Amino acid sequence: MELPLKGIRILDLSTMYPGPLCTMMLADFGAEVIRVEPPKGGDLWRLSQPRVNGLGMPYLQVNRNKKSLCLNLKEPEAREIFYKLVRGADVVVEQYRPGVAARLGIDYETVSRLNPRLVYCSISGFGQDGPYRLRSGHDLNYISCAGILGLTAWKGCKPAIPSVQIGDVGGGALYAMSGILIALMGAKATGRGQYVDTAMFDGAISLMGWNASGYFATGEDVEPESGILLGQLACYNVYETRDGRYMSIGGVEAHLWANFCNVIGRPEYAEWQRDLSRQDEMKAEISRIFKEKTLAEWKEFLADVDCCWSPVATVGEALEAAGWDPGAAPIVSVDHTAQGAAAVEEGSLYLTVDRNAALQARAAVAAAVNLDQGRPFDDGLRELLGQDGVLDPGQPYTVRVAAESGTD
């Protein structure tokens, strides 16, 4: 089965999480992604913990289906090799601080002259202009500035650091992927590429639509537990079970909330769903009721009740789909010729009704690009660069241009 992005070549200069996640999703659907990593270790996540046979598992999670080239872009010879790649590429993704790509001579203005059809995506914390453009940051900083972290708390309590990278993924990787695909469609229609500026702070702000609407409508700031989706109501909340676990109830719709109220023997609560004067009373009583059963008992009790209930799973339970929907967790095993088999998250996009065929096609792509130490470039890359490449024995899964290129 031919994947929809077959024939699209992407040069990935990004690092760690946002950019690599973006390009991995594109690679999963057939794009040829060539990682361009710096010398002396490559991507920092190669050495992150935990490791599988010396290679960081976080790195493996976001770098399947890719090839990797090591270039010191501060050297003229290395830039010339990069320019050769640019001439045959469709997309460049970079994640430097604003201004760095220009200093290296690999910015959009420079490389678009070599390839006018090129789509060039920059992923940064605060965008390419503005007062914060050079400010360092990570996910926690972006969601702090965006107002997300301040609402991730119970009233009067310290904000809780989210367990997933909202700014990196929701504000960065996903918007970058969308921008790239939109620009590719434009290039196909017009013959001209575009510059895609993705700022993780801007993306995080855009995820605040529900809370922003309240502020815009009333002019009043939004506080923890002050809205329907922030824990204000008993019908959309989290409750502790007898064994110290937790259950979530999301009965926003009246009929679903009524189903829950009836099954716990409190039918009158259905009429009080949005009555703010009754919320504390209902939360207290429902909390007491939930502590009458263990998590397992609640799952059995609510199994046939349509009321938007879910167990609060541990990471292990979620990845194994234990106790929820066995076989549904999007986890696959990918073979790495240097590191062996590794379990990775599969992704959540399916563009075919034949899911198995799609997975088999992805597996074939993964097998095709897992490189052995000492193995040369595939014929296409070797022909493109006009020279042989060898794998750096000290960096499994990384290709280094031969020493005579002057890029060591």
C-alpha positions in Angstrom: 0.0 0.0 0.0 1.4 3.4 -1.0 1.4 6.0 1.8 0.0 9.5 1.0 3.3 11.4 1.6 5.5 9.1 -0.4 7.9 11.2 -2.5 8.0 14.1 0.0 11.5 14.6 1.3 12.0 16.5 4.7 15.2 17.8 6.2 14.8 17.8 9.9 17.2 20.1 11.8 15.1 20.1 15.0 15.9 18.5 18.3 14.4 16.9 21.4 10.6 16.8 21.2 8.4 19.2 19.2 10.2 19.1 15.8 11.1 15.4 15.9 7.5 14.5 16.8 6.2 16.6 14.0 8.4 15.0 11.4 7.8 11.5 12.8 4.1 11.9 12.1 4.9 12.9 8.6 7.3 10.0 8.2 4.7 7.6 9.4 2.7 8.5 6.3 5.5 8.0 3.9 7.6 11.1 3.9 11.3 10.5 3.7 12.7 12.3 6.7 16.5 12.9 6.9 17.6 14.1 10.3 20.5 16.6 10.2 22.2 16.3 13.6 25.2 18.2 15.0 28.5 16.4 15.7 29.7 15.3 19.1 26.6 13.3 20.1 23.8 14.4 17.9 20.4 15.1 19.3 20.5 15.5 23.1 17.8 13.0 23.5 20.1 10.2 22.3 21.6 10.2 25.8 18.3 10.7 27.7 17.1 8.3 30.3 16.0 5.6 30.3 18.1 4.0 27.6 17.8 0.8 25.5 21.3 -0.6 24.8 22.8 2.9 25.2 20.3 4.9 23.2 17.7 7.1 24.9 14.2 5.7 24.8 12.6 9.2 24.5 14.7 9.6 21.3 13.4 6.3 19.9 9.8 7.3 20.7 9.9 10.3 18.2 12.5 9.2 15.6 11.2 6.1 13.9 11.0 5.9 10.1 13.9 8.4 9.7 17.4 8.5 8.3 20.1 10.6 10.1 23.0 12.6 8.9 25.6 14.3 11.0 26.8 17.7 9.7 28.7 20.5 11.4 26.8 23.3 9.7 29.4 25.9 10.9 31.8 24.5 8.3 31.4 25.7 4.7 31.8 22.1 3.3 29.0 20.9 5.5 26.7 23.7 4.4 27.4 22.8 0.7 26.3 19.3 1.5 23.1 20.7 3.1 22.5 22.9 0.1 22.7 19.8 -2.1 20.0 18.2 0.0 17.9 21.4 0.0 17.8 21.4 -3.8 16.0 18.0 -3.8 13.9 18.6 -0.7 10.3 19.6 -0.2 10.5 20.7 3.4 13.0 22.0 6.0 12.2 21.9 9.7 14.4 23.8 12.2 14.1 24.5 15.9 16.9 27.0 16.5 16.6 30.2 18.5 15.6 33.0 16.1 18.6 34.3 14.2 20.7 31.2 14.5 19.7 29.7 11.1 20.5 33.0 9.4 24.0 33.1 11.1 24.6 29.6 9.8 23.5 30.5 6.3 20.6 28.0 6.2 17.6 30.4 6.8 14.6 30.5 4.6 15.7 33.5 2.7 18.9 31.8 1.7 17.7 28.3 1.0 14.5 29.3 -0.8 16.7 30.9 -3.5 18.1 27.4 -4.1 14.7 25.8 -4.2 11.7 28.2 -4.6 9.2 25.3 -4.0 10.6 24.7 -0.5 8.4 24.8 2.5 10.5 26.0 5.5 9.1 25.6 9.0 10.6 27.2 12.1 9.5 26.0 15.6 10.4 28.3 18.4 9.2 29.2 21.9 7.9 32.8 21.3 8.1 33.3 17.6 10.5 35.0 15.2 9.8 38.6 16.3 8.5 40.4 19.4 10.1 41.2 22.7 10.4 37.5 23.9 11.8 36.1 20.7 15.2 35.4 22.2 14.0 34.2 25.6 14.9 30.6 26.4 12.1 28.3 27.5 10.6 24.9 27.7 7.0 23.6 27.8 6.5 24.6 31.4 7.4 28.2 30.5 5.1 28.4 27.5 2.0 27.1 29.3 2.8 29.3 32.3 2.8 32.4 30.1 -0.3 31.2 28.2 -2.4 30.9 31.4 -2.8 27.2 31.2 -0.6 26.3 34.2 -2.4 28.8 36.5 -5.7 26.9 35.9 -4.2 23.4 36.4 -4.9 23.5 40.1 -7.6 23.2 42.7 -8.6 26.5 44.3 -6.0 27.9 46.7 -3.5 25.2 45.7 -0.2 25.3 43.9 -0.5 24.6 40.1 0.3 21.0 39.2 2.8 20.5 36.4 0.9 18.6 33.6 2.1 15.1 32.9 2.3 15.8 29.1 3.9 18.6 27.2 1.0 20.7 26.1 2.9 23.5 24.6 5.5 21.3 22.9 2.9 19.0 21.3 -0.4 20.9 21.1 1.1 24.3 20.6 4.2 23.2 18.6 4.4 19.8 16.9 0.7 19.6 15.8 0.6 23.2 14.5 3.9 22.7 12.7 2.6 19.6 11.0 -0.6 21.4 10.0 1.3 24.4 8.6 3.7 22.2 6.6 0.8 20.2 5.0 -1.1 23.4 4.2 2.1 25.0 2.7 2.8 21.8 0.7 -0.7 22.1 -0.8 0.0 25.7 -1.7 3.3 24.8 -3.3 1.6 22.1 -5.4 -0.9 24.6 -6.6 1.4 27.6 -7.2 4.9 26.3 -7.5 6.0 28.5 -4.6 6.9 27.3 -1.1 6.2 29.3 2.1 7.7 30.1 5.4 5.9 28.5 8.4 6.4 30.3 11.7 5.3 28.1 14.6 5.5 29.5 18.1 4.8 27.2 21.0 3.5 30.0 23.2 1.1 31.2 20.5 -0.1 27.7 20.0 -0.6 27.2 23.7 -2.6 30.4 23.8 -4.8 29.2 21.0 -5.7 26.1 23.1 -7.3 28.4 25.7 -10.4 29.1 23.6 -13.0 27.9 26.2 -11.4 29.9 29.0 -10.7 32.9 26.8 -14.3 33.1 25.8 -15.4 33.6 29.4 -12.8 36.4 29.8 -13.8 38.1 26.6 -17.5 37.9 27.4 -17.3 39.2 31.0 -13.9 40.9 31.4 -13.5 38.9 34.6 -10.4 36.8 35.1 -10.7 33.0 35.1 -9.8 31.2 38.4 -9.3 27.5 39.2 -12.6 25.7 39.7 -14.5 28.7 38.3 -15.9 27.1 35.2 -17.8 24.1 33.9 -14.6 22.4 32.7 -12.4 23.5 35.6 -14.0 21.5 38.4 -16.7 23.9 39.4 -19.5 21.4 38.9 -20.1 18.0 40.6 -20.9 16.5 37.2 -17.5 17.1 35.8 -15.1 16.1 38.5 -12.7 13.5 39.9 -13.5 11.4 43.0 -11.4 9.1 45.2 -12.4 5.5 45.6 -12.1 3.3 48.7 -8.7 2.0 47.7 -7.1 5.4 47.1 -7.6 5.4 43.4 -9.7 7.8 41.4 -12.6 7.9 39.0 -13.5 10.8 36.7 -17.1 11.7 35.8 -17.8 13.9 32.8 -21.5 14.1 32.6 -21.9 17.5 31.1 -25.0 16.6 29.1 -28.1 16.5 31.3 -29.3 13.1 30.3 -25.8 11.5 31.0 -25.7 13.2 34.4 -29.2 12.0 35.1 -28.1 8.4 34.3 -25.3 8.7 36.9 -27.5 10.3 39.5 -30.1 7.6 39.2 -27.6 4.7 39.5 -26.1 6.1 42.7 -29.5 6.7 44.2 -29.6 10.5 44.1 -32.1 11.3 41.3 -32.7 14.8 42.7 -29.1 15.7 41.7 -30.1 15.7 38.1 -32.2 18.8 38.6 -29.3 20.5 40.5 -26.7 20.0 37.8 -26.0 23.7 37.1 -27.2 25.1 40.4 -24.1 26.7 41.9 -25.6 26.8 45.4 -25.8 23.0 45.4 -22.3 22.1 44.1 -20.5 21.8 47.4 -23.3 19.6 48.8 -23.3 17.3 45.8 -19.5 17.0 45.7 -19.3 16.1 49.3 -22.0 13.4 49.1 -20.7 11.9 45.8 -17.2 11.8 47.3 -18.6 9.9 50.3 -20.4 7.5 47.9 -17.3 6.8 45.8 -15.4 5.8 48.9 -17.8 3.0 49.4 -16.3 0.9 46.6 -12.8 0.2 45.2 -11.8 1.3 41.7 -12.4 -2.2 40.4 -15.8 -2.4 42.0 -16.8 1.0 40.5 -15.7 -0.2 37.0 -17.9 -3.2 37.4 -20.8 -1.2 38.8 -20.8 1.4 36.1 -19.9 -0.9 33.2 -23.3 -0.6 31.5 -24.1 2.9 32.6 -23.9 5.7 30.0 -22.6 8.6 32.1 -19.1 9.5 30.9 -17.1 7.7 33.5 -13.5 6.6 33.4 -10.9 5.2 35.8 -7.9 7.4 36.3 -5.3 5.1 34.9 -1.6 4.9 35.7 0.9 5.2 32.8 1.4 1.5 32.7 -2.3 0.8 32.7 -2.9 3.2 29.9 -0.1 1.8 27.7 -1.2 -1.7 28.3 -4.9 -0.8 28.1 -5.3 -2.9 31.3 -8.8 -2.8 32.7 -10.1 -0.5 30.0 -10.1 -1.7 26.4 -7.6 -4.5 25.9 -5.9 -4.3 22.5 -6.9 -0.7 21.8 -3.9 1.1 23.2 -1.9 2.5 20.2 1.4 0.7 20.9 3.5 -1.1 18.4 6.9 -2.8 18.4 9.5 -1.4 16.0 12.7 -3.3 15.2 15.9 -1.2 15.4 18.9 -3.0 14.0 21.3 -1.6 16.6 19.0 -1.4 19.6 16.7 -4.3 19.0 12.9 -4.2 19.3 11.4 -1.2 21.1 7.8 -0.5 22.0 6.7 2.9 20.8 3.4 4.8 20.6 1.9 4.2 17.3 0.1 7.6 16.7 -3.5 8.4 16.4 -4.1 9.2 12.7 -5.6 6.6 10.3 -6.4 7.5 6.8 -7.7 4.2 5.7 -10.5 1.8 6.7 -7.9 -1.0 6.5 -6.0 -0.3 9.7 -3.9 -3.5 9.5 -2.7 -2.6 6.0 -1.7 0.8 7.1 0.3 -0.6 10.0 2.0 -3.1 7.8 3.0 -0.3 5.4 4.4 1.8 8.3 6.3 -1.3 9.5 7.8 -1.7 6.1 9.0 1.9 6.1 10.5 1.5 9.5 12.4 -1.6 8.5 13.7 0.1 5.4 15.3 2.9 7.2 16.9 1.2 10.2 20.6 1.5 9.5 23.3 -0.8 10.7 26.7 0.4 11.9 29.1 0.5 9.0 26.3 0.3 6.4 26.5 2.9 3.6 23.8 5.4 2.6 21.0 3.9 0.5 21.7 4.4 -3.2 19.4 7.5 -3.5 21.2 9.5 -0.8 24.6 8.4 -2.0 23.7 9.5 -5.5 22.3 12.8 -4.3 25.4 13.7 -2.3 27.8 12.4 -4.8 29.9 10.5 -2.2 29.8 7.6 0.2 28.5 7.9 3.7 29.3 5.7 6.7 27.7 5.3 10.0 29.5 6.8 13.0 30.3 3.7 15.2 30.0 5.9 18.3 26.5 7.0 17.4 24.2 4.1 16.4 21.5 5.1 14.0 23.5 8.2 12.8 25.2 8.6 9.5 28.3 10.7 9.2 29.6 12.1 5.9 32.9 10.5 5.0 35.9 12.3 6.5 37.2 13.7 3.3 34.2 16.0 3.2 35.7 18.0 6.1 32.5 17.8 8.2 33.8 15.7 11.1 
